[in-house]
């Protein structure tokens, strides 16, 4: 009888201990349960082929926030098949995607959150080839459009909303000259930049903005004559018609009295030229033709040529000290 009682007591103890462990395990499980999932940023604007960082965080029942970004503890799905790749804290858009809005849903332990991505085609691949073999840009109105010796504009393209910015021009300019114009958003940004320079005691002058296809043709023919009939030499400093950024209405050549309003490389050594190089991105402009990048841009160093691309893009390009071409070619490795 005593032996039976002893066995029963031992079983009771075992059950009590086991019950405590089970309760403890259940409590730990409940405290580490994921109650919400959050992806940051919640929305992105990306180019096809672009690779960007993201962060995925889980909030637990005990209040702890756990970073899941580089762990295998989540899954994802896309509203468009094979649109994105997610790995090692990066998300990359397939380089074949054109203009799309994509939703990427992240999931973990029954909780979900969505990242919305607006995809734009990469400007250096957004073109169509004509029967003559010319690569014409698909959308010349984009602020990030790339126009160079390989990517061309049609002879018919004229940007909308051309205006004359309220900035200083040389006194010799009479009337509303074609080259005094810019697209409205670029013109507004130029006005802000010129005002900021003036507050620093610097007087900037706008020299040449929008140029039509026909005006660029006349300029190029003039340069050929100046270079003894050599198109190759003329093309080092002047664009052929259809290959000039000026036709977009987004570029402005800028100078100062200190260099007699001329467009030459000595402008880089002036206070005005140095201020522009250091501050242009804040207003959405980039120094387009950099020193040492002639083989990439196809043109000589032009410290006077500034191109509007918008503040966000300008700040990225200028901080990397790169060209428009290089920036878009290197998107997938950033």
C-alpha positions in Angstrom: 0.0 0.0 0.0 2.8 2.4 0.9 4.5 1.5 -2.3 1.4 2.4 -4.3 1.1 5.7 -2.5 4.7 6.5 -3.2 4.3 5.8 -6.9 1.2 8.0 -7.1 3.0 10.9 -5.4 6.0 10.6 -7.8 3.6 10.6 -10.8 1.8 13.6 -9.4 5.2 15.5 -9.1 6.2 14.5 -12.6 2.9 15.8 -14.0 3.2 19.0 -12.0 6.7 19.6 -13.3 5.6 18.7 -16.8 2.7 21.0 -16.6 4.8 23.9 -15.4 7.2 23.4 -18.3 4.4 23.2 -20.8 2.9 26.4 -19.4 6.3 28.1 -19.5 6.8 27.0 -23.1 3.3 28.2 -24.1 4.0 31.5 -22.4 7.3 32.0 -24.2 5.6 31.1 -27.5 2.9 33.6 -26.9 5.4 36.4 -26.0 7.4 35.8 -29.2 4.4 35.6 -31.5 4.5 38.1 -34.4 1.6 40.6 -34.1 2.6 42.9 -37.0 4.9 43.2 -40.0 6.3 46.4 -41.5 8.4 46.9 -44.6 10.3 50.2 -45.0 10.0 52.1 -47.2 6.4 51.3 -47.9 6.6 52.7 -51.4 9.4 53.1 -53.9 10.0 54.6 -57.4 12.5 52.5 -59.2 14.0 52.0 -62.6 13.9 48.7 -64.4 17.0 46.8 -63.3 17.6 49.0 -60.2 18.6 47.4 -56.9 17.7 49.1 -53.6 17.9 48.3 -49.9 14.8 47.7 -47.8 14.0 46.7 -44.2 11.5 44.2 -42.9 10.7 44.3 -39.2 8.4 42.2 -37.1 6.8 43.4 -33.9 6.4 40.7 -31.2 3.7 40.3 -28.6 6.2 41.2 -25.9 6.9 44.5 -27.6 10.3 43.5 -29.1 10.9 44.5 -32.7 12.9 42.0 -34.7 14.7 42.7 -38.0 13.8 40.0 -40.5 15.5 41.6 -43.5 18.4 39.3 -44.0 16.8 36.2 -42.4 14.9 33.3 -44.0 12.0 34.0 -41.7 9.7 35.5 -44.4 8.3 34.9 -47.8 7.3 37.3 -50.6 5.1 37.4 -53.6 4.7 39.9 -56.4 1.6 41.1 -58.2 3.5 40.6 -61.5 5.3 37.3 -62.1 9.1 37.4 -62.0 9.0 41.2 -61.5 11.4 41.4 -58.5 14.1 39.5 -56.7 14.5 39.9 -52.9 17.7 38.7 -51.2 20.3 39.8 -48.6 18.5 43.0 -47.8 18.0 44.1 -51.4 15.1 44.3 -53.8 15.8 44.4 -57.5 13.4 45.0 -60.3 13.7 42.9 -63.4 15.4 44.9 -66.1 12.8 43.8 -68.7 9.9 45.6 -66.8 8.7 48.7 -68.6 6.2 51.1 -67.0 4.4 49.2 -64.2 2.9 49.5 -60.7 3.9 46.5 -58.7 2.9 45.3 -55.2 5.3 43.1 -53.3 3.7 41.3 -50.3 5.9 40.1 -47.5 4.6 37.4 -45.1 5.8 35.9 -41.9 3.8 33.7 -39.4 0.5 34.8 -40.9 1.3 38.5 -40.8 1.7 40.6 -44.0 2.7 44.0 -45.3 2.9 45.4 -48.8 5.6 47.4 -50.6 4.3 49.4 -53.6 6.8 50.0 -56.4 6.3 52.4 -59.3 8.6 51.2 -62.1 10.0 53.4 -64.8 12.0 52.1 -67.8 15.7 52.8 -67.7 16.3 55.9 -69.8 19.4 54.4 -71.5 17.3 51.4 -72.7 14.1 53.2 -73.5 14.4 53.8 -77.2 13.3 52.5 -80.6 15.6 51.9 -83.5 14.5 53.4 -86.9 15.0 51.7 -90.3 18.0 54.0 -90.7 19.5 52.7 -87.5 19.0 55.7 -85.3 18.0 55.1 -81.7 15.1 57.5 -80.9 14.2 58.0 -77.2 10.7 56.7 -76.3 9.6 59.7 -74.2 11.5 62.9 -74.7 9.4 64.7 -72.1 10.8 62.7 -69.1 13.0 64.8 -66.8 15.5 62.0 -66.6 15.7 61.5 -70.4 19.2 60.7 -71.7 20.0 62.5 -75.0 23.5 62.0 -76.4 25.4 60.8 -79.5 23.7 57.4 -79.2 20.2 58.4 -78.1 18.4 60.9 -80.3 15.4 63.2 -80.5 13.2 63.5 -83.6 13.4 66.7 -85.7 9.7 67.3 -84.8 10.1 67.3 -81.0 9.4 70.5 -79.3 8.9 70.5 -75.5 5.6 71.8 -74.0 5.4 74.7 -71.6 8.5 76.6 -72.7 8.9 79.8 -70.8 11.5 82.5 -70.2 12.8 82.2 -66.7 13.0 85.5 -64.6 16.8 85.5 -64.4 19.6 87.7 -65.8 20.6 87.5 -69.4 23.3 89.4 -71.2 22.2 93.0 -72.1 22.8 92.2 -75.8 19.8 89.8 -75.8 16.9 91.6 -77.3 13.3 90.3 -77.4 12.2 86.7 -76.6 15.0 84.7 -78.1 14.5 81.0 -78.6 17.6 80.2 -76.5 16.2 82.1 -73.5 13.5 79.5 -72.9 13.3 76.5 -70.6 10.5 74.1 -69.7 8.5 75.6 -66.9 9.7 73.4 -64.0 13.3 73.8 -65.0 12.8 77.5 -65.4 11.4 77.8 -61.8 14.3 75.8 -60.5 16.8 78.0 -62.3 15.2 81.1 -60.8 15.6 79.7 -57.3 19.2 78.8 -58.0 20.0 82.2 -59.4 18.3 83.9 -56.4 20.4 81.8 -54.0 23.6 82.7 -55.8 22.7 86.4 -55.7 22.2 86.1 -51.9 25.8 84.9 -51.7 26.9 88.0 -53.7 27.2 86.2 -57.0 25.7 87.3 -60.3 24.8 84.5 -62.7 23.8 84.9 -66.3 21.8 82.5 -68.5 23.3 82.2 -71.9 21.7 79.4 -73.9 18.7 77.2 -73.0 16.2 75.6 -75.4 17.4 75.1 -79.0 15.1 73.7 -81.7 16.4 70.9 -84.0 16.8 73.5 -86.8 18.8 76.0 -84.6 21.1 73.2 -83.5 21.6 72.3 -87.1 22.7 75.8 -87.9 25.0 75.9 -84.9 26.6 72.6 -85.9 27.1 73.7 -89.5 28.8 76.9 -88.2 31.1 74.8 -86.0 32.1 72.6 -89.0 33.2 75.7 -90.9 35.2 76.9 -87.8 37.0 73.6 -87.8 38.0 73.6 -91.5 35.1 71.3 -92.6 35.8 68.6 -90.0 32.6 67.2 -88.6 34.5 65.1 -86.2 36.3 68.1 -84.6 33.1 70.1 -84.6 31.3 67.3 -82.8 33.8 67.4 -79.9 32.3 70.7 -78.8 28.9 70.8 -80.5 26.1 68.3 -80.9 24.6 67.2 -84.2 20.9 68.1 -84.5 18.8 65.6 -82.6 21.7 64.8 -80.3 21.6 67.9 -78.1 20.2 68.2 -74.6 19.2 71.7 -75.3 16.3 70.5 -77.5 14.8 69.0 -74.4 14.3 72.4 -72.8 16.0 71.1 -69.7 19.6 72.4 -70.1 21.0 75.9 -69.6 24.5 77.2 -70.3 25.4 79.6 -67.5 28.2 82.2 -67.4 29.3 85.4 -65.6 30.7 88.9 -66.2 34.1 87.8 -64.9 34.5 85.7 -68.1 32.8 88.2 -70.3 29.7 85.9 -70.6 31.8 83.4 -72.6 31.4 79.7 -72.4 34.9 78.4 -71.7 36.6 76.1 -69.2 38.0 79.1 -67.2 34.5 79.5 -65.8 35.3 76.5 -63.5 37.8 78.7 -61.7 35.5 81.5 -61.0 33.5 82.0 -57.8 30.3 81.6 -59.8 31.4 78.4 -61.5 32.6 76.9 -58.2 29.4 77.8 -56.4 27.3 76.2 -59.2 29.2 73.0 -59.1 28.8 72.7 -55.3 25.1 73.8 -55.1 23.4 73.0 -58.3 22.0 69.6 -57.1 20.0 71.3 -54.4 17.9 72.9 -57.2 17.7 69.8 -59.3 20.6 70.5 -61.7 23.7 68.5 -62.5 27.0 69.5 -64.1 26.4 67.4 -67.2 29.8 67.1 -68.9 32.4 66.3 -66.4 36.2 66.6 -66.6 37.8 63.3 -67.3 34.5 61.8 -68.6 34.9 62.8 -72.2 35.0 59.2 -73.5 31.6 58.5 -71.8 29.7 61.7 -72.6 31.3 62.2 -76.0 31.9 65.9 -75.3 34.6 68.1 -73.8 34.5 69.3 -70.2 31.8 72.0 -70.0 31.7 73.6 -66.6 29.0 76.0 -67.9 26.4 73.4 -69.0 23.8 72.5 -66.4 21.0 70.0 -66.9 17.7 69.8 -64.9 16.8 66.3 -63.7 15.0 67.0 -60.4 16.4 67.3 -56.9 16.4 63.6 -55.9 18.2 62.4 -59.0 20.5 65.4 -59.1 21.7 64.8 -55.5 22.5 61.2 -56.2 24.4 61.9 -59.4 26.4 64.8 -58.0 27.3 63.0 -54.8 28.7 60.1 -56.8 30.6 62.5 -59.1 29.3 60.5 -62.1 27.6 61.2 -65.4 24.0 60.6 -66.4 25.1 57.7 -68.6 27.1 56.0 -65.8 24.4 56.4 -63.3 21.8 54.6 -65.3 24.2 51.9 -66.5 25.2 51.2 -62.9 21.7 51.1 -61.3 21.8 47.3 -60.7 25.1 47.5 -58.7 24.1 50.5 -56.4 
